[in-house]
Amino acid sequence: MNDQTWNPGKLLELSGYYWKTCTLHAGVKLDVFTAVGEGFSAAGAVARKAGCDRRAIERLLDALVAMGLLVKQDGTYGNTPASAEFLSKDSAKYIGYMIMHHHHLVESWARLDRAVKTGQPQRSRTSFSDEQRRESFLMGMFNLAMNLAPRIVPLIDLSGRRRLLDLGGGPGTYAIFFCKGNPDLKATVFDLPTTRPFAEKTIARMDMADRVAFADGNFIADDISGKYDVIWMSHILHGEGPEDCRMIIRKAVSALQPGGMIIVHEFILDNSMDGPLFPALFSLNMLLGTDAGQAYSEKQLVEMFTDAGVNDIQRLRFDSPNDSSLLIGTV
C-alpha cells in the first residue's frame, strides 16, 4: 500500500519534476560533464567545448550545481564523484546512453493522455527508429546489462549445459557473461539484422568471438533453428501482447532439448497489477510505444510457462535498480 501523504506542495513538486529531468537530459545531450572534465573549468571553457552560448550554459551549469550534479568553486565548475563516474564519457561506467534513450521518450510521454483516450501508441518502435535513437537504446541496454549481468550469472547454475540462445539479445551482453561464467558454454544471440554490427563489435571487444555467435532473425516472424540447453529472454516479452508472448515462449520451448532451461528476465508486476511502481510506470511506457505490449505479473508469466509445457517454475529475485527479476523453468 502506498502510504504517501499528499499535499499541494508535494503535488506541485511532482508536477514540475520534469524540469529537473530536462536539465539532466540537456547536460548529458550537450556532454557538459565530459567537457567539465577533471578539476574545475570556467563556464566559457565549457561553452567552447560543448559548442554552446556562454550565458545560457552558465545557467545550465548553475542549475546542475543546485541539483547536486556539479560543484562550484570561485566561479568555476567541477564534477561530483557521481557525475564523473556515471555522466562523463571518459568513464567506463557512463550511463548517458540510457539517459538519452529516456530523453527520446519524453515527446511520447507528453501525449500519454492521448494514448489513454485512443489506446494507440504515440511513437514508433525503438528498434526501427533512426540511427541515433537506436544507438542510444542499444548502448543503454549494454550499459545496464554490464552492471546487472555479473550479478545475475552467478545466481543460475548452468553446469553441464553447452548451448545457450540469447533470444532478442541485442548486443549480446548477457550471452557473453554467461559464457565467461561457464567455460563449457557456447551461445548464439538471435536478433534483428540491424543489431548485428553492434553485437559483433561488442562480442569482439569482450574477446568472445570464438564462443558467441550472432544469428539474424525476428522472434515474432521467424522460427528458431537449432536445439539449445538454455534459452535466455531479457526484456523482450514486455514489448508484445499476451498472445505473441505465448507464441514466443512456445517457440523457445520447442527449441529446447529435453530438460532444457528457459529464463525470463522482466519487470514483473504484483499479481494485483498495481505495483511495484517502476513496472507499473513501465507498462504505461509500453502503451506509448507498442501496439499491445505491457508489463506482466508473475501469475500471468507462470500461466504462459505452464501452457507451453514448462515445469519446476521458480521466481528468482536479486538486487535490481528497477524491480526486475527472473522466472526460471525447465521442460
C-alpha positions as a printed Julia matrix, in Angstrom:
331×3 Matrix{Float64}:
  0.0     0.0     0.0
  1.23    3.49   -0.83
  1.3     5.46    2.42
  2.38    8.72    0.72
  0.69   11.72    2.3
 -0.13   14.16   -0.47
 -0.49   17.92   -0.12
 -0.37   20.82   -2.63
  3.37   21.31   -2.16
  4.18   17.65   -2.89
  1.76   17.52   -5.8
  3.31   20.62   -7.38
  6.8    19.25   -6.77
  5.8    16.07   -8.6
  4.12   18.06  -11.37
  7.24   20.14  -12.02
  9.78   17.37  -11.57
 10.28   17.21  -15.34
 12.24   20.48  -15.03
 14.97   18.52  -13.25
 14.68   15.69  -15.76
 15.06   18.05  -18.73
 18.03   19.77  -17.07
 19.79   16.42  -16.65
 18.93   15.42  -20.21
 20.33   18.69  -21.58
 23.54   18.26  -19.58
 24.02   14.76  -20.98
 22.98   15.64  -24.55
 25.4    18.57  -24.61
 28.05   16.4   -22.92
 28.85   19.1   -20.38
 30.08   16.6   -17.77
 32.76   15.39  -20.16
 33.53   19.0   -21.09
 34.0    19.94  -17.42
 36.41   17.02  -17.1
 38.8    16.67  -14.18
 39.37   19.58  -11.86
 37.45   22.83  -12.39
 36.53   24.68  -15.59
 35.16   28.16  -16.26
 31.78   28.47  -17.94
 33.4    29.95  -21.04
 35.68   26.96  -21.46
 32.78   24.53  -21.06
 30.76   26.57  -23.58
 33.55   26.37  -26.16
 33.98   22.62  -25.74
 30.23   21.97  -25.87
 29.58   24.44  -28.67
 27.08   26.44  -26.61
 26.21   30.02  -25.78
 28.24   31.12  -22.75
 25.44   32.94  -20.93
 23.0    30.08  -21.43
 25.38   27.33  -20.4
 26.23   29.21  -17.21
 22.56   28.96  -16.24
 22.56   25.25  -17.03
 25.73   24.68  -15.02
 24.33   26.61  -12.04
 21.14   24.53  -12.15
 23.21   21.34  -12.21
 25.1    22.64   -9.17
 21.76   23.27   -7.43
 20.76   19.67   -8.25
 23.98   18.33   -6.73
 25.37   17.07  -10.04
 28.17   19.65  -10.24
 30.1    21.68   -7.67
 31.09   25.34   -7.96
 34.28   26.91   -6.66
 35.42   30.5    -7.23
 33.15   30.8   -10.27
 34.37   27.59  -11.87
 32.65   24.21  -12.16
 33.69   20.68  -11.31
 32.16   17.21  -11.46
 30.98   15.44   -8.34
 32.33   11.91   -7.86
 28.99   10.53   -9.1
 28.79   12.74  -12.21
 32.4    11.94  -13.09
 31.68    8.22  -12.73
 28.32    7.98  -14.46
 27.81   11.08  -16.65
 31.22   11.66  -18.23
 32.06    9.74  -21.39
 35.6     9.41  -20.06
 34.29    6.87  -17.52
 33.79    3.17  -18.2
 30.62    3.37  -16.08
 28.96    6.05  -18.24
 25.15    5.68  -18.34
 24.43    8.64  -20.59
 23.16    6.46  -23.43
 20.27    5.21  -21.31
 19.56    8.77  -20.19
 19.43    9.8   -23.86
 17.05    6.91  -24.54
 14.82    8.35  -21.81
 15.17   11.76  -23.48
 13.91   10.3   -26.74
 10.81    9.0   -24.94
  9.8    12.38  -23.47
  7.83   13.52  -26.52
  5.58   10.46  -26.42
  5.12   10.69  -22.63
  3.76   14.23  -23.12
  0.99   12.57  -25.13
  0.06    9.96  -22.52
 -3.47   11.36  -22.26
 -3.93   10.77  -26.0
 -2.68    7.2   -25.67
 -5.13    6.53  -22.85
 -8.02    8.08  -24.82
 -7.3     6.18  -28.02
 -5.48    3.07  -26.82
 -2.94    3.74  -29.59
  0.87    4.1   -29.34
  2.35    7.59  -29.66
  5.78    6.66  -31.07
  7.35    4.08  -33.35
  9.16    1.02  -32.02
 12.71    1.93  -30.95
 14.23   -0.95  -32.92
 13.05    0.56  -36.18
 13.8     4.22  -35.41
 16.62    6.42  -36.66
 20.25    5.56  -36.07
 20.8     7.97  -33.17
 17.82    6.63  -31.23
 18.78    3.05  -31.98
 22.33    3.7   -30.76
 21.07    5.25  -27.52
 18.76    2.29  -26.97
 21.33   -0.41  -27.74
 24.14    1.29  -25.84
 21.78    1.95  -22.93
 20.84   -1.73  -22.81
 24.53   -2.61  -22.98
 25.4    -0.29  -20.08
 22.59   -1.68  -17.9
 23.45   -5.27  -18.74
 27.14   -4.67  -17.98
 26.03   -3.74  -14.47
 23.45   -6.5   -13.97
 24.96   -9.49  -15.77
 27.85  -10.02  -13.31
 25.25  -10.15  -10.51
 22.8   -12.44  -12.31
 25.13  -15.05  -13.83
 26.43  -16.48  -10.51
 22.84  -17.0    -9.32
 22.0   -19.51  -12.08
 23.51  -22.99  -12.17
 24.27  -23.85  -15.8
 26.73  -26.66  -15.07
 26.53  -29.4   -17.69
 24.82  -27.15  -20.22
 26.54  -26.49  -23.54
 24.37  -24.26  -25.8
 22.59  -21.04  -24.83
 20.3   -18.93  -27.0
 20.03  -15.24  -26.11
 16.67  -14.51  -27.74
 16.32  -10.85  -28.73
 19.71  -10.41  -27.12
 20.69   -7.07  -28.68
 24.43   -6.53  -28.17
 24.77   -9.99  -26.56
 25.98   -8.77  -23.18
 24.22  -11.49  -21.19
 25.36  -14.22  -23.59
 28.93  -13.01  -23.16
 28.75  -13.06  -19.36
 27.02  -16.44  -19.23
 29.86  -17.85  -21.33
 32.5   -16.14  -19.21
 30.94  -17.7   -16.1
 30.54  -21.18  -17.66
 33.65  -22.3   -19.56
 31.89  -25.17  -21.4
 29.07  -22.96  -22.7
 28.67  -21.5   -26.19
 25.96  -19.0   -27.1
 24.01  -17.61  -30.03
 22.49  -14.13  -29.99
 19.26  -14.03  -32.03
 18.15  -10.53  -33.03
 17.33   -8.21  -35.93
 19.94   -7.75  -38.68
 20.25   -4.05  -37.77
 21.65   -5.15  -34.4
 24.37   -7.38  -35.85
 27.16   -4.75  -36.31
 26.91   -3.51  -32.75
 26.63   -7.04  -31.32
 29.62   -8.35  -33.26
 31.68   -5.34  -32.2
 30.73   -5.96  -28.57
 31.46   -9.69  -28.79
 34.88   -9.0   -30.35
 35.71   -6.31  -27.79
 34.98   -8.81  -24.99
 37.21  -11.38  -26.77
 34.37  -13.9   -27.1
 34.06  -14.3   -30.88
 35.03  -17.97  -30.64
 32.14  -18.74  -28.25
 29.37  -16.24  -29.01
 27.79  -16.07  -32.48
 25.04  -13.87  -33.93
 22.01  -15.11  -35.89
 19.74  -12.75  -37.81
 16.07  -13.13  -37.02
 12.77  -11.74  -35.81
 11.4   -13.72  -32.89
  7.83  -12.85  -33.92
  8.03  -13.69  -37.63
 10.77  -16.32  -37.76
 11.21  -19.82  -36.39
 14.14  -20.65  -34.11
 16.52  -23.13  -35.71
 18.71  -25.49  -33.72
 18.44  -27.01  -30.26
 19.63  -25.45  -27.01
 20.14  -26.36  -23.36
 19.23  -22.85  -22.15
 17.16  -20.02  -23.61
 17.55  -16.6   -22.04
 14.98  -13.86  -22.76
 15.77  -10.5   -21.2
 13.19   -7.71  -21.52
 11.57   -8.85  -24.77
  8.14  -10.03  -23.6
  7.01   -6.62  -22.34
  7.13   -5.3   -25.91
  4.46   -7.77  -27.05
  0.83   -8.54  -26.28
 -0.2   -11.67  -24.35
 -0.84  -13.85  -27.41
  2.51  -13.02  -29.0
  4.22  -13.65  -25.66
  2.64  -17.09  -25.54
  3.81  -17.73  -29.09
  7.38  -16.61  -28.3
  7.52  -18.86  -25.25
  6.16  -21.81  -27.25
  8.84  -21.21  -29.92
 11.51  -21.09  -27.23
 10.29  -24.31  -25.62
 10.27  -26.08  -29.0
 13.94  -25.13  -29.43
 14.96  -26.61  -26.07
 16.47  -30.03  -25.54
 14.58  -32.28  -23.06
 15.48  -30.98  -19.62
 16.37  -27.59  -21.09
 16.02  -24.38  -19.1
 14.09  -21.25  -20.02
 14.82  -17.99  -18.19
 12.79  -14.8   -18.49
 14.16  -11.51  -17.13
 11.41   -8.89  -16.8
  9.97   -6.02  -14.78
  7.4    -8.2   -13.02
  4.21   -6.7   -11.58
  2.45   -7.85   -8.44
 -0.49  -10.11   -9.24
 -2.78   -7.19   -8.36
 -1.1    -5.29  -11.27
 -0.76   -2.06   -9.22
  2.87   -2.27   -8.14
  5.81   -2.1    -7.73
  5.99    1.46   -9.04
  8.58    1.04  -11.8
  6.91   -1.93  -13.54
  3.55   -0.1   -13.3
  5.02    3.0   -14.95
  6.89    0.86  -17.45
  3.59   -0.67  -18.51
  2.45    2.85  -19.45
  5.69    3.26  -21.4
  4.73    0.18  -23.41
  1.27    1.67  -24.02
  3.02    4.68  -25.55
  5.42    2.71  -27.71
  3.79   -0.56  -28.75
  0.51   -1.85  -30.1
 -0.08   -4.33  -27.3
  2.99   -4.5   -25.03
  2.76   -4.27  -21.25
  4.43   -5.31  -18.02
  3.24   -8.73  -16.81
  2.57  -10.16  -13.38
  4.19  -13.31  -12.02
  0.83  -15.08  -12.31
  0.49  -14.16  -15.99
  4.03  -15.28  -16.82
  3.67  -18.54  -14.89
  0.46  -19.3   -16.81
  2.3   -18.69  -20.1
  5.09  -21.01  -18.98
  2.68  -23.73  -17.85
  0.64  -23.59  -21.06
  3.86  -24.1   -23.04
  4.82  -27.19  -21.0
  7.36  -25.56  -18.69
  7.77  -27.21  -15.27
  9.54  -26.55  -11.96
  8.89  -22.81  -12.29
 10.53  -20.54   -9.74
 10.9   -16.78   -9.24
 14.41  -15.56   -8.53
 14.78  -12.07   -7.1
 18.04  -10.16   -6.94
 19.29   -6.65   -6.26
 17.96   -4.7    -9.24
 17.57   -0.92   -9.57
 14.23   -1.23  -11.41
 12.44   -4.17   -9.73
 13.41   -6.66  -12.4
 13.6   -10.34  -11.51
 13.83  -13.77  -13.12
 11.35  -16.54  -13.84
 13.04  -19.9   -14.43
 11.62  -23.23  -15.56
 12.57  -26.49  -17.3
 10.97  -28.62  -19.99
